[in-house]
Amino acid sequence: MPAEWAHHKATWLSYPHNEESWPGKIETIFPSYHLFVKTLAEDEEVHINVEDQSMQDHVSEALAKLGTDMGRIRFHQFATNDAWCRDHGPAFLKNRHHPDERAIVNWNHNAWGGKYPYELDTKIPLRIHQCLAAGEPGLRLFEPGIVMEGGSIDVNGEGDLLTTTSCLLNPNRNPHLSQPQIEDYLRDYYGVENIIWLCDGIMGDDTDGHVDDLSRFISPDTIITAVEEDVWDENYAVLQANLKALNTCRLANGKQPTIVELPMPDMVFYENQRLPASYANFYIANKKVVFPTYRCLADNEAAYILEACFPDREIVGIDSTDIIWGLGSFHCLSQQEPL
């Protein structure tokens, strides 16, 4: 699996429509969501899964009004339960010996341990494979037969993978598998050699600890990780434990990775519920890095750090204060398709 910063052929999205994911607030997310789509379409194709022709017409009109490059937008009437394409979408692979050969991994999806309906979402990788294989007959399909979510792992394209024990070893995913067996699946179907295990996730995360809220590869030998400075914050101990694990880990090449610390935003609450707000949920597009902002001073600090980490890309902050009520942000909403 190529690193996210490798050149994309496209980004895949599933348009938000499930009001239960943003109860009482779904209409507030669309300005930021549409701006995200517009920003991506400036540099790459964007494929959007929609329910039907009516939704396609509505979304097309909204994006056009915003000045989106509609020549880069592709709609697919693939119905979904929810918008989190990172988790229900396919993992795209490339043959390292024959770069023109690509494959899709159709992991099973069970809505983060059966928390929500998923009968439509789990079909999305197959539908995308059928769509793309019509124009790419050599596009292979792998079906491991176990539950795995895109947000639960991160790769550097050089043999290393980041994940968490709280998610991948949770009995609500693959209770029949041991940690060594899960590692075998990661090696076999992501093409990695070395697995770096972190501990737990942040407060408010209903995925049981997805790594894309915590720590991300930003180059083959550099990991950026969220750190909470307030010792009284519930995230402090968890993020310190992950930081300690990163400071003692080794990469597949035997070297110790460079660790960059990323601040946490101010706490975000809605209806007395703490939400999993994190700057680590950024998305690396072809020429930009889109990161969530939360209307606090730490937004600027996060932007400066990301600018130093990605000198060849424009850093674009988009307000995620309403989107995070769905318990995810821009990385959770997107899935890259490598060229």
Backbone torsions as a table, in degrees:
resi	resn	phi	psi	omega
1	MET	NA	120.1	179.1
2	PRO	-64.6	154.2	173.4
3	ALA	-63.7	157.2	-176.8
4	GLU	-64.4	-26.9	-179.3
5	TRP	-79.5	-9.2	173.4
6	ALA	-63.1	153.7	-172.3
7	HIS	-60.5	132.2	179.4
8	HIS	-91.2	141.6	164.0
9	LYS	-80.0	-33.6	-178.6
10	ALA	-167.0	167.6	167.9
11	THR	-115.8	137.8	178.0
12	TRP	-105.6	137.4	178.6
13	LEU	-133.7	156.5	170.3
14	SER	-121.2	119.2	-169.7
15	TYR	-65.0	133.9	-179.8
16	PRO	-66.5	132.9	179.0
17	HIS	-150.6	-13.6	-175.6
18	ASN	-82.2	103.7	-177.2
19	GLU	-63.4	-24.7	179.6
20	GLU	-69.9	-18.7	176.4
21	SER	-79.3	-25.5	176.5
22	TRP	-130.7	62.7	-172.4
23	PRO	-56.9	124.6	177.9
24	GLY	74.4	7.1	-170.6
25	LYS	-146.0	5.1	-170.1
26	ILE	-61.8	-33.6	-177.9
27	GLU	-64.2	-23.1	-176.9
28	THR	-76.9	-15.4	-174.3
29	ILE	-84.8	-18.7	-168.7
30	PHE	-68.8	-35.0	175.6
31	PRO	-56.1	-44.8	179.1
32	SER	-71.1	-39.2	-179.4
33	TYR	-64.6	-45.7	179.5
34	HIS	-63.6	-37.4	177.3
35	LEU	-64.8	-36.7	175.2
36	PHE	-59.6	-47.3	179.6
37	VAL	-62.4	-46.1	180.0
38	LYS	-59.0	-43.3	-179.1
39	THR	-62.6	-44.3	178.9
40	LEU	-63.8	-41.6	-175.0
41	ALA	-69.8	-8.8	175.5
42	GLU	-69.2	-22.9	-173.2
43	ASP	-131.4	-8.9	-178.7
44	GLU	-159.0	163.1	175.6
45	GLU	-66.9	147.5	176.2
46	VAL	-126.9	119.4	177.6
47	HIS	-99.1	128.0	-175.9
48	ILE	-122.0	121.7	174.1
49	ASN	-80.8	125.4	179.6
50	VAL	-126.5	164.3	-176.1
51	GLU	-71.3	-45.1	-171.3
52	ASP	-163.9	-175.5	-177.7
53	GLN	-64.6	-36.9	179.6
54	SER	-60.9	-46.0	178.1
55	MET	-66.0	-40.4	179.0
56	GLN	-58.9	-44.0	179.7
57	ASP	-64.5	-42.0	-179.4
58	HIS	-63.7	-47.1	-178.2
59	VAL	-67.0	-41.5	179.6
60	SER	-59.5	-43.8	179.6
61	GLU	-64.1	-43.7	-178.7
62	ALA	-64.0	-41.8	-179.6
63	LEU	-69.6	-39.7	179.2
64	ALA	-62.9	-41.0	179.1
65	LYS	-61.6	-28.7	-179.5
66	LEU	-82.0	-6.4	-179.0
67	GLY	86.7	23.1	179.0
68	THR	-67.6	144.1	173.9
69	ASP	-72.6	92.9	-174.1
70	MET	-70.1	-14.4	175.4
71	GLY	-67.2	-16.5	179.2
72	ARG	-104.1	3.9	-179.7
73	ILE	-98.5	130.4	176.7
74	ARG	-124.3	125.3	179.0
75	PHE	-100.0	146.3	175.5
76	HIS	-134.9	126.1	179.8
77	GLN	-84.4	71.1	177.5
78	PHE	-111.5	105.4	-177.1
79	ALA	-67.0	141.7	179.4
80	THR	-130.4	161.9	171.3
81	ASN	-80.6	-32.9	-172.7
82	ASP	-152.5	-174.9	-169.6
83	ALA	-100.6	-0.5	-167.8
84	TRP	-88.1	77.6	-173.7
85	CYS	-67.5	-24.8	176.2
86	ARG	-56.8	-35.0	-173.3
87	ASP	-97.4	-35.4	-179.9
88	HIS	-98.0	-10.3	177.6
89	GLY	-78.3	171.1	-178.9
90	PRO	-77.3	156.9	165.5
91	ALA	-92.4	129.8	179.3
92	PHE	-97.6	133.5	178.5
93	LEU	-119.0	156.9	171.4
94	LYS	-125.9	147.6	176.1
95	ASN	-78.7	114.6	-174.8
96	ARG	-66.3	-22.1	178.8
97	HIS	-90.4	-23.9	178.8
98	HIS	-135.1	84.6	-170.7
99	PRO	-57.8	-20.1	178.5
100	ASP	-77.2	-12.4	-178.9
101	GLU	-92.6	127.1	-178.8
102	ARG	-123.2	164.3	177.8
103	ALA	-148.0	160.3	175.4
104	ILE	-118.7	137.7	172.9
105	VAL	-102.9	123.4	177.3
106	ASN	-100.2	81.5	173.0
107	TRP	-68.3	153.6	170.5
108	ASN	-73.1	150.7	177.9
109	HIS	-128.2	128.3	178.9
110	ASN	-126.8	29.2	176.7
111	ALA	54.9	53.1	171.7
112	TRP	57.4	49.0	176.9
113	GLY	88.8	28.8	176.9
114	GLY	75.2	27.0	-177.7
115	LYS	-78.5	-25.2	-174.6
116	TYR	-142.5	168.4	174.8
117	PRO	-62.7	146.6	-177.1
118	TYR	-148.7	12.3	-172.9
119	GLU	-65.3	-27.8	176.5
120	LEU	-86.4	-41.6	-177.8
121	ASP	-59.2	-39.5	-174.9
122	THR	-70.0	-12.0	178.2
123	LYS	-90.6	-9.6	-172.1
124	ILE	-61.4	-44.7	179.5
125	PRO	-58.3	-40.4	178.3
126	LEU	-64.6	-40.7	-178.9
127	ARG	-67.1	-39.0	178.0
128	ILE	-67.9	-40.4	177.5
129	HIS	-61.1	-45.4	179.2
130	GLN	-60.8	-39.2	179.7
131	CYS	-64.6	-50.6	-175.3
132	LEU	-74.3	-33.9	-178.2
133	ALA	-66.5	-20.6	177.0
134	ALA	-62.1	-32.3	178.0
135	GLY	-106.4	-3.7	-178.5
136	GLU	-139.2	76.2	-172.8
137	PRO	-57.1	-25.2	-178.9
138	GLY	-84.2	2.4	-178.8
139	LEU	-68.2	114.4	-175.1
140	ARG	-85.7	161.6	179.2
141	LEU	-130.2	125.5	175.2
142	PHE	-113.4	137.5	-179.3
143	GLU	-129.4	93.4	-176.7
144	PRO	-66.1	-28.9	178.5
145	GLY	84.3	14.2	176.1
146	ILE	-127.2	165.3	179.9
147	VAL	-79.8	131.6	176.0
148	MET	-156.7	137.5	-179.4
149	GLU	-117.5	141.2	-177.6
150	GLY	-60.1	-32.9	-179.4
151	GLY	-75.8	-8.2	-178.4
152	SER	-87.8	-6.5	-178.9
153	ILE	-136.4	159.4	171.6
154	ASP	-145.9	140.0	-176.0
155	VAL	-125.7	158.3	177.4
156	ASN	-108.0	2.9	179.7
157	GLY	72.3	4.0	-178.5
158	GLU	-122.7	20.0	175.8
159	GLY	105.4	1.1	-177.5
160	ASP	-114.3	147.3	-179.8
161	LEU	-138.8	135.6	175.6
162	LEU	-102.3	138.6	174.1
163	THR	-158.1	-176.6	-179.7
164	THR	-128.4	146.1	175.6
165	THR	-68.8	-33.5	-176.0
166	SER	-63.3	-26.8	179.9
167	CYS	-96.7	-60.3	-172.2
168	LEU	-69.0	-25.1	178.5
169	LEU	-99.2	7.3	179.0
170	ASN	-68.4	132.6	-178.7
171	PRO	-64.9	-10.5	177.5
172	ASN	-83.7	1.6	177.3
173	ARG	-104.6	-76.7	-176.3
174	ASN	-130.6	73.4	-172.9
175	PRO	-63.7	-18.0	-178.6
176	HIS	-84.5	-3.7	-175.4
177	LEU	-109.9	138.9	173.2
178	SER	-85.0	170.3	177.9
179	GLN	-60.3	-45.2	177.1
180	PRO	-60.8	-35.1	178.9
181	GLN	-68.6	-40.9	177.0
182	ILE	-63.5	-39.7	177.3
183	GLU	-61.0	-37.2	177.0
184	ASP	-61.7	-42.3	177.4
185	TYR	-63.2	-41.5	179.3
186	LEU	-61.4	-42.4	179.8
187	ARG	-68.0	-42.2	-175.3
188	ASP	-70.5	-36.8	-170.7
189	TYR	-110.0	-7.0	170.9
190	TYR	-112.4	-8.8	179.0
191	GLY	70.0	34.9	-179.3
192	VAL	-106.7	165.8	177.7
193	GLU	-112.9	-35.2	-167.9
194	ASN	-123.6	126.8	179.5
195	ILE	-111.0	125.5	177.5
196	ILE	-103.0	115.6	-176.9
197	TRP	-96.4	123.2	169.3
198	LEU	-98.4	-178.8	-169.6
199	CYS	-96.9	-86.0	-169.9
200	ASP	-124.8	170.0	-179.3
201	GLY	-99.2	-177.3	-176.6
202	ILE	-88.2	164.6	179.8
203	MET	-61.3	140.5	176.4
204	GLY	89.2	-8.2	-177.6
205	ASP	-81.9	114.0	-178.0
206	ASP	-84.6	5.0	179.3
207	THR	-91.4	1.7	-177.8
208	ASP	71.6	23.3	171.5
209	GLY	109.3	52.5	176.5
210	HIS	-65.8	138.6	-175.3
211	VAL	-71.3	-21.5	-177.0
212	ASP	-75.4	0.7	167.6
213	ASP	-98.1	-4.5	-169.9
214	LEU	-118.0	-63.7	-170.1
215	SER	-143.3	140.3	-176.3
216	ARG	-139.4	143.3	167.7
217	PHE	-71.2	135.4	174.6
218	ILE	-119.8	-5.3	171.2
219	SER	-163.3	171.1	-178.0
220	PRO	-55.4	-28.2	-175.9
221	ASP	-124.9	19.0	-178.5
222	THR	-131.9	134.1	178.8
223	ILE	-122.7	130.9	173.9
224	ILE	-101.0	137.1	-175.0
225	THR	-138.5	140.5	-179.0
226	ALA	-74.5	137.0	-179.9
227	VAL	-134.6	132.5	176.7
228	GLU	-99.6	127.5	-176.9
229	GLU	-87.5	-22.8	-177.5
230	ASP	-81.1	111.6	-176.2
231	VAL	-65.4	-18.0	-179.6
232	TRP	-89.5	-8.8	179.2
233	ASP	-74.5	142.0	-178.2
234	GLU	-63.0	-22.2	179.5
235	ASN	-84.1	-10.8	-172.6
236	TYR	-58.7	-54.6	-174.6
237	ALA	-65.6	-40.5	-179.6
238	VAL	-61.3	-48.3	-177.1
239	LEU	-71.6	-30.8	174.4
240	GLN	-66.8	-38.7	178.2
241	ALA	-64.1	-40.7	177.5
242	ASN	-66.4	-39.6	178.0
243	LEU	-61.9	-41.9	178.8
244	LYS	-62.7	-42.3	179.2
245	ALA	-62.1	-40.0	179.8
246	LEU	-68.1	-36.6	-178.4
247	ASN	-71.4	-12.5	179.4
248	THR	-114.8	0.5	-176.6
249	CYS	-83.8	167.9	175.8
250	ARG	-130.3	150.2	177.0
251	LEU	-84.7	172.7	-179.7
252	ALA	-59.8	-28.3	179.8
253	ASN	-84.1	3.5	177.7
254	GLY	89.5	-8.1	-177.4
255	LYS	-87.2	157.4	174.5
256	GLN	-85.5	131.0	-179.4
257	PRO	-71.2	153.5	169.3
258	THR	-77.0	133.7	-178.0
259	ILE	-111.8	126.2	176.2
260	VAL	-110.7	129.1	-179.3
261	GLU	-90.9	136.2	-178.9
262	LEU	-119.9	129.3	-178.0
263	PRO	-69.2	162.7	170.2
264	MET	-94.9	148.0	175.4
265	PRO	-73.1	170.9	170.5
266	ASP	-57.6	153.3	178.9
267	MET	-60.0	138.4	177.8
268	VAL	-115.1	124.0	177.9
269	PHE	-120.2	149.8	169.6
270	TYR	-148.0	128.3	-176.5
271	GLU	50.9	45.7	176.7
272	ASN	63.8	18.0	178.3
273	GLN	-112.5	127.1	176.1
274	ARG	-75.5	133.9	-175.7
275	LEU	-104.5	153.6	-174.5
276	PRO	-82.1	59.8	-179.5
277	ALA	-72.4	126.8	-179.6
278	SER	-154.8	140.7	175.5
279	TYR	-76.9	-14.9	-178.7
280	ALA	-69.4	-11.7	-178.5
281	ASN	-86.5	42.7	177.8
282	PHE	-84.8	161.9	178.4
283	TYR	-121.4	129.1	-179.2
284	ILE	-93.2	105.7	177.2
285	ALA	-92.9	-177.7	-174.2
286	ASN	-60.7	-42.8	-177.8
287	LYS	-125.7	5.9	-175.9
288	LYS	-140.0	160.7	165.1
289	VAL	-122.0	118.6	-179.5
290	VAL	-99.4	121.5	-178.8
291	PHE	-124.7	151.4	-178.3
292	PRO	-79.1	139.2	173.8
293	THR	-114.9	160.9	-171.2
294	TYR	-138.0	26.7	174.1
295	ARG	59.5	44.3	177.4
296	CYS	-142.6	167.0	-175.4
297	LEU	-63.7	-28.7	-179.5
298	ALA	-65.2	-17.4	176.3
299	ASP	-55.2	-43.4	-177.8
300	ASN	-67.5	-41.3	179.7
301	GLU	-63.0	-42.7	178.5
302	ALA	-61.9	-40.7	179.3
303	ALA	-62.0	-43.4	179.7
304	TYR	-62.5	-41.7	-179.6
305	ILE	-65.6	-44.6	180.0
306	LEU	-66.2	-34.6	176.3
307	GLU	-61.7	-39.8	178.7
308	ALA	-70.1	-31.1	-178.5
309	CYS	-77.9	-29.8	-176.3
310	PHE	-126.8	69.1	-176.4
311	PRO	-65.6	-17.6	-178.6
312	ASP	-95.5	3.6	-179.1
313	ARG	-129.3	149.6	174.7
314	GLU	-77.8	134.4	179.0
315	ILE	-96.1	120.3	-176.0
316	VAL	-120.1	116.2	175.6
317	GLY	-93.8	131.6	177.6
318	ILE	-128.2	133.7	-176.4
319	ASP	-58.4	122.6	-179.9
320	SER	-116.5	14.4	-175.1
321	THR	-61.6	-36.0	176.9
322	ASP	-86.1	-39.1	-179.9
323	ILE	-58.2	-37.0	-174.7
324	ILE	-67.5	-14.3	173.1
325	TRP	-61.3	-23.2	173.9
326	GLY	-80.8	-0.5	176.9
327	LEU	73.5	28.5	174.1
328	GLY	-161.9	170.3	178.4
329	SER	-138.8	-148.8	-164.3
330	PHE	-64.6	-37.6	178.2
331	HIS	-68.3	-40.1	178.2
332	CYS	-62.5	-29.5	-175.4
333	LEU	-83.2	-12.2	-167.5
334	SER	-126.7	156.8	174.6
335	GLN	-143.1	125.4	-177.3
336	GLN	-82.7	143.5	172.7
337	GLU	-113.3	110.4	-177.2
338	PRO	-70.5	151.9	178.6
339	LEU	-69.6	NA	NA
